[in-house]
Amino acid sequence: MKEIDFLPQWYKSGRQRQISYRTQVLGLGGVLVVMIVWNFVTTHSISKARAEVEQSRPMQAEAESVSREFAGIKSEVSVLQQKVKSMEEIDSRIDVAGVLAEMSFLIDDNIVLGKVEFVAERFVSEQQGKASRRTAAAARVAGGNFVGKGTLPLGNARFKVVINGVAMDASDIAELICRFEESPYFCLVYPSFSRNRKMKAGDGKNFQASEFEITCYLANYREK
């Protein structure tokens, strides 16, 4: 049996167009809804990010302030370290008053000093040769005065002490050397010279005395 379609062609075409239009409208509506939702989510995210940025600004400002303070403190520490280094280089590390007091204790009444001299010698490495092993400057003690001679070397230096005077007898000089060797203030004690000398007393009489010179070092350093 053959079916007969009584619907005209124009009706069918119109019906298809209506279905197509509805499908397109529904699709566009879905896209619009998605765009609206996406715009809402994006706006919310932007607002939240802005709020977080606003909240973090005080913390950022505080961090920048702390950073500036740290940089300032670091600069001050660097300056202080340079000053400490300079002070360590300038410091001779000797107690002149203590050394003179020890010498006064060691020297008895039979000995009269004519000169006490401190000679600062810089420690020099052996690679620089024996000809340039020392750079020295002297500071002389005479009549209780401590007077600088030239410029003392900066940095680590050892001090040689040169003692010149007269004694009543050569045995007094030997005893003085022994006292200096036993003292914790001095080391490497050795006599430079000792000779007899005629002296004149206050009453005009001549007498025999021993002129001497002793060299030693302050024992305030340790060689490695």
Secondary structure, DSSP 4 states (H G I P E B T S, - for coil): ------S-HHHHHHHHHHHHHHHHHHHHHHHHHHHHHHHHHHHHHHHHHHHHHHHHHHHHHHHHHHHHHHHHHHHHHHHHHHHHHHHHHH-----HHHHHHHHHHH--TTEEEEEEEEEEEE---GGG-GGGS--EEEEEEETTEEEEES-PPPSSEEEEEEEEEEESSHHHHHHHHHHHHHSTTEEEEEEEEEEEEEEE-TTS-EEEEEEEEEEEEES-----
